[in-house]
Amino acid sequence: MKELVETIAKALVDSPDQVKVTEEVNEKGTLITLSVAKEDIGKVIGKQGRVANAIRSVVKAVAIKNGVHVIVDIE
């Protein structure tokens, strides 16, 4: 999942070298945290959060297929 979020984020931003994705697994599921450069945050979130929601939807679809619970957080 981490690699999926990282690949999507790097394709969207102007500074792909500043994309950082962390993955934390606990009893509730997996928390994936995405952080990008300040000037790229708008590109990752999108108008009215549409891009962020699309990223979450893709990750959720893959997670459901694998039988896990995943939360994507954008910092």
trRosetta pair geometry for C-beta under 8 A, 3 or more apart (Angstrom, degrees):
i j d omega theta_ij theta_ji phi_ij phi_ji
1 4 5.5 -55 -153 32 36 115
1 5 6.5 31 154 -15 69 104
1 23 6.8 126 78 -116 101 129
1 30 6.3 113 55 116 154 151
1 32 5.9 -123 129 -65 113 142
1 59 6.0 74 -155 -152 101 102
1 62 6.6 163 -103 101 83 126
1 63 6.6 36 -99 -77 131 92
1 68 7.9 -109 -43 85 139 137
1 70 5.6 -156 -147 -121 158 150
2 5 6.1 -58 -153 37 30 107
2 6 6.2 28 153 -18 65 112
2 21 5.2 148 -165 127 83 123
2 22 7.7 -46 -128 174 119 10
2 23 4.3 -78 -74 -46 121 130
2 32 6.1 -170 -95 -125 65 114
3 6 5.5 -56 -143 40 32 114
3 7 6.1 35 157 -22 66 107
4 7 5.9 -55 -148 34 26 110
4 8 6.5 22 156 -14 62 108
4 58 7.2 -156 162 126 123 110
4 59 6.2 150 104 -101 130 83
4 62 6.3 -160 -87 31 174 169
5 8 5.9 -58 -148 39 30 109
5 9 6.1 26 157 -17 66 112
5 21 5.2 146 95 -130 113 142
5 32 5.4 156 -16 157 162 142
5 34 5.7 -129 163 -77 124 119
5 55 6.7 72 -128 -177 80 115
5 59 6.2 20 -71 -85 95 131
5 72 6.3 176 -108 -126 134 120
6 9 5.9 -58 -142 40 27 109
6 10 6.2 26 160 -19 64 110
6 19 6.2 131 -147 131 74 125
6 21 4.4 -112 -72 5 93 145
6 34 8.0 -171 -81 -116 54 99
7 10 6.0 -55 -143 36 25 109
7 11 6.6 25 157 -19 60 108
8 11 5.9 -62 -157 34 29 111
8 12 6.7 21 153 -18 64 112
8 55 5.6 152 123 -120 149 99
8 58 7.0 144 -81 73 154 150
9 12 5.8 -64 -152 35 34 110
9 13 6.3 11 165 -10 71 115
9 16 7.9 137 116 -129 75 76
9 19 4.8 145 117 -143 120 135
9 21 7.0 163 25 -62 146 115
9 34 5.7 -174 -80 -157 150 129
9 36 6.3 -151 -177 -73 119 120
9 44 6.1 14 -132 -115 90 116
9 55 7.6 47 -66 -122 80 143
10 13 6.6 -64 -134 39 28 99
10 16 3.9 60 -151 -142 88 112
10 19 5.2 -117 -76 18 76 160
11 16 7.9 55 -46 -100 26 123
12 40 7.6 118 113 -175 89 108
12 43 5.1 163 154 141 99 108
12 44 5.8 119 107 -89 142 63
12 51 6.9 114 -136 -176 149 139
13 16 5.8 148 76 -76 102 58
13 18 7.5 -112 137 63 149 94
13 19 6.2 164 35 -65 147 109
13 36 5.4 -155 -93 -156 151 135
13 37 6.9 129 -173 32 134 98
13 40 3.9 29 -137 -155 108 143
13 43 5.7 148 -97 83 59 137
13 44 6.6 -3 -68 -56 102 98
14 37 7.8 -73 66 57 86 135
14 39 7.0 -43 48 108 125 112
14 40 5.9 -153 29 -88 80 107
14 43 7.5 134 -14 -5 82 161
15 18 4.4 16 128 19 116 116
15 19 7.6 164 107 -33 71 75
15 36 7.4 135 73 -175 96 88
15 37 4.5 35 61 -3 140 145
15 39 7.4 85 -1 65 124 105
15 40 5.9 -128 36 -37 93 137
16 19 5.6 -29 -161 -2 51 119
18 36 6.2 87 109 -162 96 54
18 37 4.2 55 101 -50 153 98
18 40 7.4 151 79 19 120 140
19 34 7.4 -25 -163 -162 88 89
19 35 7.6 154 -155 84 42 51
19 36 5.4 -8 -103 -104 69 83
20 34 7.6 150 83 -156 53 43
20 35 4.8 -11 61 61 99 97
20 36 7.8 -173 24 -75 68 39
21 32 6.4 -6 -170 -173 99 96
21 33 7.0 160 -153 81 49 52
21 34 5.4 -9 -104 -103 82 69
21 35 7.9 -175 -76 24 39 65
22 32 7.3 166 83 -153 47 49
22 33 4.8 -5 55 55 95 102
23 30 6.2 -14 -166 -171 94 108
23 31 7.4 153 -156 81 44 51
23 32 5.4 -12 -103 -103 74 76
23 33 7.9 -162 -72 21 31 72
24 30 7.1 151 78 -158 45 58
24 31 4.6 -14 62 60 98 100
24 32 8.0 -175 24 -76 67 33
24 33 7.4 30 1 -8 107 107
25 29 7.6 -94 -142 144 65 30
25 30 5.1 -24 -101 -102 74 79
25 31 7.9 -169 -77 22 29 69
26 29 7.2 5 63 49 71 35
26 31 7.3 15 11 -3 103 106
28 69 6.7 -84 150 90 64 136
29 68 6.3 128 -146 170 90 81
29 69 3.1 -87 -103 87 140 97
29 70 6.0 -143 160 -70 119 31
29 71 6.5 107 94 -10 126 90
30 63 7.6 -151 47 -122 119 124
30 68 6.1 28 0 155 116 126
30 69 6.9 160 21 89 71 57
30 70 4.7 -19 70 -110 103 75
30 71 7.2 -178 92 26 53 67
31 70 7.9 162 -86 -159 23 57
31 71 5.1 -17 -112 66 68 103
31 73 6.4 7 -174 -1 95 118
32 59 7.1 -122 41 -161 149 154
32 70 6.3 14 -4 -172 112 104
32 71 7.0 178 27 86 70 50
32 72 5.0 -22 72 -109 105 67
32 73 7.0 169 86 24 50 71
33 73 4.8 -22 -108 71 71 104
33 74 7.9 158 -160 -91 55 21
33 75 6.1 27 -176 -18 101 114
34 44 7.0 -165 127 -173 131 145
34 55 7.9 -36 -6 150 164 154
34 72 6.6 14 -7 -174 114 94
34 73 7.0 175 22 87 72 50
34 74 5.0 -24 69 -109 103 68
34 75 6.9 -179 84 19 48 75
35 74 7.7 144 -84 -164 43 53
35 75 4.4 -23 -93 65 92 110
36 40 4.4 -93 145 90 125 118
36 41 5.9 168 74 -79 106 59
36 43 7.9 -100 124 63 160 97
36 44 5.4 156 13 -30 149 146
36 74 8.0 -16 7 -161 101 96
37 40 4.6 75 62 13 86 109
37 41 7.6 -127 93 -35 45 75
38 41 6.1 -30 -157 -12 35 115
39 42 8.0 -47 173 19 40 100
40 43 5.1 -54 -165 37 67 115
40 44 6.2 61 141 -20 85 103
41 44 5.9 -60 -151 38 35 108
41 45 6.1 21 157 -9 71 112
41 74 7.7 132 -149 157 86 114
42 45 6.0 -61 -138 45 30 101
42 46 7.6 115 167 -63 56 20
43 46 7.3 27 -172 -69 27 62
43 51 7.2 -51 160 82 44 172
44 51 6.2 -162 172 111 26 127
44 52 6.5 62 141 -77 71 84
44 55 7.6 -2 -171 -25 80 152
44 74 6.0 174 130 -149 124 138
45 49 5.7 -51 -179 -107 85 56
45 51 6.1 98 122 60 15 104
45 52 4.9 -6 -133 -36 52 120
45 74 6.6 168 -80 114 84 156
46 49 6.3 74 71 -164 88 9
46 50 4.4 -94 119 59 134 77
46 51 2.9 139 -31 0 130 99
46 52 6.2 -154 27 -6 99 73
46 53 8.0 -93 59 22 130 83
46 54 7.6 43 7 14 160 113
47 50 5.8 4 69 13 68 116
47 51 8.0 87 24 -12 53 93
49 52 4.8 -56 -163 48 75 116
49 53 5.5 79 136 -27 89 102
50 53 5.7 -56 -145 39 29 111
50 54 6.3 32 154 -22 64 105
51 54 5.6 -52 -149 34 33 113
51 55 6.5 36 151 -20 65 101
52 55 5.8 -51 -151 33 32 112
52 56 6.4 30 152 -16 64 107
52 72 8.0 -175 -172 110 80 118
52 74 5.7 -93 -127 -6 119 150
53 56 5.6 -54 -147 39 34 112
53 57 6.2 38 153 -24 66 105
54 57 5.6 -51 -146 33 32 114
54 58 6.5 32 156 -18 64 103
55 58 6.0 -56 -152 35 30 108
55 59 6.4 23 155 -12 65 110
55 72 6.2 -138 121 132 103 162
56 59 5.9 -60 -146 42 30 108
56 60 6.0 32 156 -23 67 110
56 72 4.9 -151 -101 46 79 125
57 60 5.7 -54 -142 37 28 112
57 61 6.4 32 156 -23 63 104
58 61 5.8 -53 -152 31 30 112
58 62 6.7 24 153 -12 63 105
59 62 5.9 -57 -151 40 33 108
59 63 6.1 36 150 -22 67 109
59 70 5.5 -111 149 108 107 138
59 72 5.3 105 54 -47 159 131
60 63 5.4 -54 -143 38 32 115
60 64 6.2 34 157 -22 66 103
60 70 6.6 -155 -95 65 53 100
61 64 6.0 -51 -147 33 28 109
61 65 6.6 30 152 -19 60 106
62 65 5.6 -55 -152 35 33 115
62 66 6.4 18 154 -6 66 110
62 70 8.0 -4 79 22 88 152
63 66 5.9 -67 -148 47 31 101
63 68 5.0 -94 -162 77 86 81
63 69 6.6 81 163 -123 131 14
63 70 4.0 -140 -92 9 149 115
64 67 7.4 41 -173 -74 31 30
